Amino acid sequence: MTITEKILARAAGKQRLSPGDVVFAKVDKVMMHDVSGPGVIKVFSEWEKKGIKLDHIWDPNKVWVTEDHFVPAADRVSAENIITLSNFTKKYGINKHFKYGLGQYGICHTLSHEEAMVLPGEVYVGGDSHTNTTGAMGAFAAGLGHTDIAYVLMNGQIWFRVPETMLFKIEGTKPAHIMAKDIILRIIGDIGTDGANYKAMQFAGSVVKKLAMEERLTLTNMTTEAGAKNGIVEPDETTYAYLRERTDAKYSPVNGDPDAHYSEVFTYDIEKLEPTVAKPFSPGNISAARELQGTELDKAYIGSCTGAKLEDLREAAKILKGKKVKIRTEVLPAAQSIYAKAMKEGLINIFMEAGAVVGPPTCGACCGAHMGVLGKGEVCISTTNRNFPGRMGHVESKTYLASPIVVAASAVMGKITDPRDVKNNN
């Protein structure tokens, strides 16, 4: 069995599972945020109207909540949603509530690993489509809708159809100008945005073994953009070292069998990969950065669960150090703890000296809600994960997706730029 099949089999109390099997699996962790949470609370209210008494939830200690999409509060509705969420967590004894303005908080798909909320071998579900991100920890991680999350809160389990697994082997020696974002954009460009519908996307190979944990998280994050049920990387010493810095909790990691069956196997030679950009209006609409050089920009955005982890900020700072940006540039670390680490390392000073605005952790600009939305006709290059019409603002704006170093290089030049070409323009 693959790692995905083995995790689900253990959670379902089965000795063996095959793709297509339908099982009820016990859930280890569940997450809500300030957008999905109110939706789940509404489901609870509807159930109560029908006479279903909900005076407690399954296990408050296995539930965690973060405020990330509309913080700082964008308007009265978002402020009231935060109040609704706070009342809910207080009512049901949910203590793991990461509140904006009260120490550690941040984007849910960053806190999941930054705070070691999810551990190898676990089944983790969240009220957000990019919950897939945390599969890089060696967990089964999948996003669910409001009703399903509400059901998990009541019962601690949910049904899954066991997905087929696609294996992506990344081999070779990684060039300095290539990041995980380039790899996953290339994969999505090859298989399409529906190429992994309800499948597991598993990443392996010599390059993945050497990738930092935060780079692995970029790979699994964007499996959502290929339609995958989950993305996953088998846990190894990199995983365990990352966790040792964050928790002493016990866990039971799972690895796939050597003879596991994969529906498809793809092999990539990373040395042949070019810095890659996804053009409007799809993550699958890819092109080499150099083929787009000369594309004028209005904004550069370094943020989100995909592109504002500490490793992302470090790489962007290498490009921006000692230079000035030519377009408005925003840098938003993905969690308060990452912000603090970036300050200690001097990264925040580098960004500010380059002329960028450094803001608080939030999903606001990524989802086109607030904190820097695009106007009509504006063009942005972004470390985020989606670029459909209107994603980051006006429906007639355009967003190009790229790695943190491509975005940083483009900010310096004011147009889409391959990072290998910015060093000659100091």
N, C-alpha and C positions, 0 to 999 in steps of 0.2 A: 504493500500500500504506500501511497505518497504521504507526505507529512500532513497534508490537509485531510486526507481520508483517515489517517490514524488519530488525529486530534478529535475529529467528529465521532469516530468509533468509540473512543474512550469516553467522550461526553455523553454518548447515547447508550453506554453499557453494552456495546457490541464487540464481538471478537474480530469481526471483519466487515468492511463496507466496500461497496463498489459504486462508481459513478452512476447516478440515476436513482439510487436508493433514497427513500424518504424516511427521515428519522426525527424523533424528538430528542434534542440535545440539551443537556444542562448548561446553563450560561454561568461563566465565572465572574464577568464584569459587564456593567452596562453604563453608558454615558448619555447625558443630555446636555444641551446648551441653551442659550437664551432665545433661540429660534425654535428648536425642536421641543424644548421643555414645555412651553405654553401649549403647543399642539397636543402633547401627551396629556397634559393637565385637562385639556378640553375633552379628551376621550374619557378620562376618569369622571368628569362631570356628567357626561352623557350616560355612562354606566350607572352612576348613582341615581340619575333620574329614572332609570329602569329597575331600581331596587337592589342593585348590587352594592353591598356594603363594603366600603374600602377604608377600614380604620387602621390598616397597617399594610406595608409592602413586604415582599418576599424576604429581602435581606438588605437593610440600609447600608451595611458595611461594604457591600459589593457594588454600590451605586455611587457614581460621582458626577458632579455638575460643574460646568464652567460658563462664565460669561465672556463671550468672545466676538459675536457677530455685530452687535449694536452697542459696543462700548468704545469710548465714552458714549453715553446715551445720545442718540441722534435726534430724538424728538420725544414727545410725551408718551407715545405708544411704547417705544422701546424702554423708556424709564419705568413704565407701568409693568412691562413684561418682566423686568428684573425684580420688581416687588412681588409679582405673582410667583416667580420662581423661588424667591427667598421664603415666602410663606409656605410653599410646597415642601421644600427641603426641611424646614423647621417642623412642620406638621408630621412628617414621616421619619424624622430622626436621621436624615442624610447629612452626615458631618463633613464629607469631602465635597465642599462647595467652594470653588475657587472664585472669589469675588473681586471684581474690578475695584482698584483703590484700596485693597486690603492685603498688601504683600504679594505673594506669588499668585499669579493668574496668567492666562494666555490662551492661545488657540488650542482647542480641544485635542487636535491631532498632534500637537507638540507636547502638551502636558501628559498625554498618555504614555510617552516614553521618558520625557524629561523628569517626571515624578514617579516613574516606574509603576504606573497604575495598572499596567498589563504585563504579564509575565509569559515566558515561553511555555507552550503546551496548553495555554488557556483558550477558551471560547469567549470572545469579546464582541459585543454588539453596541452600536451607537446610533443616535438619531441624526446621522449625517452621512452623506454618500462617500466622503473620503475617509471613513473609518478604516477602510482597507489599509491605510498608511501603517498601522501598528502591526501588521503581519510581518514586517521586517524584524520584529522581535521573536519570531518563531511561534507566533500565535495565529489562531484562526480569527480574523477580524473582518467584520462585515457591517455595512450600514443597513438599518431597518427603518420603516415608516413609523408614524406616530402610534398606530393601533398595535403594531407588533411590539414596540418598546413598552407600551402600556401593559401588554400581555406578559412580557418578561418581568416587569415590575411586580405583577401579581403572582406569577407562577415559577419564575426562575428557570424557565426553559422555553424553547421555541422550536418549531420544525424547520428543517433544512432539507433540500434536495442536494445530495452529495454531488459537487461539481466535478467535471473532468478537469484534469490538470495539464496545462501547457507549460513546458519547460524551456526557459531561455538561458542558454549558456553563454556567458560573456568571457571571452578568452583574449590573451595577448598581454601587452604591457601598456598601461594607461598613460597617454600623453598628458602633460600638465595642463593643456588647454581644453581637455575634455572632462566633463562632470557627469554625474548620474543623470542630470536633466537631458543631456544630449542623447544618452543611451535610450531612455524611455521615450523620448520624442521620436527617435528613429524607429523604435519598435512599433509605436502606435502608427507612425506613417506607413510602416510595412503591412501590418495586419488590419489596420482600419479601426475606427472608433466603435465598431461592433464586432471586431475580430475575436474578442474573448467573452462574448455574451454568456453570462452565468457560468463562467469557467474560472478555475484558479490559475493565476499566473505565478509561477515559481521561478525564482532567479538563482542561478548557480554559476559555477565556472571559476577559473583562477582569478579573474578580476574582481568578482563579487566577494570572494574570500578576503581580498585585500582592502576592499572598500571600508571606509569608516562607517559606523552605524548610521550616522546622519545621512550619508549618501545612499545607503540601502533604503532608508525611509523615503527618499525621493522616488526610487523605483516603484515601491509598493503603493505610494500615494497616488500615482497617476495610472495605476491599473484600472481605476474607476473610469478614466477617459477611454479605455478600450472595452468597457462594458463588463469587466470582470466581477465575479462574485467576491473574490478576495485575491489579494496579492500576498506572497509569502517568501521568506528566506529561511532556510534551515539554521537553527541556532548553532553557534560555535564559540570559540574563545573570545572573539570580538564582542559577541552578544553578552557573554558572561562578565567580561571586564567592564563593559558599559554599565551593566546592572550593579556590579559590586560598588561602583561609585555612588549609587543612588538608593540602594535598599539592601537589607539583610534578610528579606523575606525568602522563604523556601518555595521552590517550584520544581516541577517535574517536566523537563524538556522532552520533546519528541523529535525524532528524525525519521525520514522516510526509509523504506527498505531499498537495498541496492538494486533489486530487480523490479522496482515499482514501474507500473505502466503509465506512460504519458500519452495523451491524445495526439500531441505534436511536440517536436523538439526543434528549436531554432538555435543556431550557433552564430555568434557575432565575433568578428575580429576587431577589437576596439582600436587597434592601431590605424585602421582604415577609416575610422569615423571622423567626420568633420564637425566643428561646432555647429549645432543645429538650431533652427528657429522654426516655430510653427506659425504660419501666416494666418490672418483672418480667413475664415471664421471657424476653424476647427483645429484641435490639437494634432489631427492627422494630416493637416495640410503643410507638410514640412519642406524646408529648403535649407541648403547650406548657408551659414551666415554671410559668407563672402559673395554669394549670388544675390544677396539683398543689400549689399553695401551701397550707400547713397540714398537709402530710404529715410527720408526726413522724419524726425520724431518731435513730439511735444512734451513727452513725459517718460521717465524711467522709474520703475517701481521694483524695489527689492523688499519683499515681504511675503507673508502667508505661510501656511504649514509646509508648502512645497519649497519655498526659497528663502526663508529667514531663520533657519537653524544656525547654531554657532559656526559650524563649518562653512555654511553659505556666506555668512558675514565676513569670516576670515578671508575667503577667496575673493570676495568683492573688494575688500579693503586693500588687498595686494595690488589690484588694478588702479584703485582711486588714490592711493597714497601719493601725495605730492602733486596731484593734478586738480583741475577745476572742471566741474560739470558744465555743459553748455545748454542743458535743458533742465526743467524742474525735475528734481530727483527726490524721491521719498524712500526712506529706509525705516522699516518697522520690524524690530526683532519679534520673533514668534512667541516669546514668553518673557515674563519679567526677570526670571532667573538668567535667561540668555542675554537680556539687556544688561544686567549687572556684570556678567562675565565679559561681555563686549566692552563695557566701560573699563574694567580692570586691565584688559589687554590693549587698551588705547584705540580700539576700533571706532568707537563713537566719535572721538576727536578727528580721526581720519575722514570720516564721512562728513562731519560738520565743516572741517577745513576745506573740503572739496566743494562745499556749497550746498550739500544735500540737507534736507529737513529730516530729522530723526524723530519718529513718533512712537506712541505707545503700542503695545501688542493689540491687534484687532484684526478681524476679518473684513472690516468695513469697506476698504477700497477694492479688495479682491472680488467681493460679491456685488460691487456697484451700489452699495448702500449709503456710504458716507465716508468721511475722512479722505477725500481726494477722488471723487468720481470724475469721469471724463465728459467733456462737453461735446457738442455736435462737431463732427469733423476732426476731432483730435485723435492723434496716433500715439500709442503707448507701447513700450517694450517692457515686459513684466516677467518676474520669476514665478508667477502664479500658474495655475493648472488648467484654466478654461479661457476661451476667447470667442465664444459665440456672440452674435450681435447683441449689444447692450449689456454684456456681462459686467463690464467695469464702468458703466455709465450710459451715456446716450446711445440709442440704437444705431446711430450713424457714426459712432466712434469706432476705432479699430485697435485691437490689441494683438501684439506679437508676443509669443511665449519663448523664453530662452533661459539659459543657465544664469546664475548670479554673475559669472565673469563676463558673459556676453552682454548682459544688461549694464554692468559697470562700464565696460568698454564703450558701449553705445552712448551712455550718459556723458562720457568724456568727449566724444566726437560729435554728439548731437544727431547722429544717424546710426542706423544698424551697422555694427562693426564687429569683425572677428577679433577676439582678444589678442591674437598673434600680431595684429596690425596696429595696436594702440601704443605699443612700446616705442615705436619709432617716432611718436608724436608728442614726446614729453615736453 
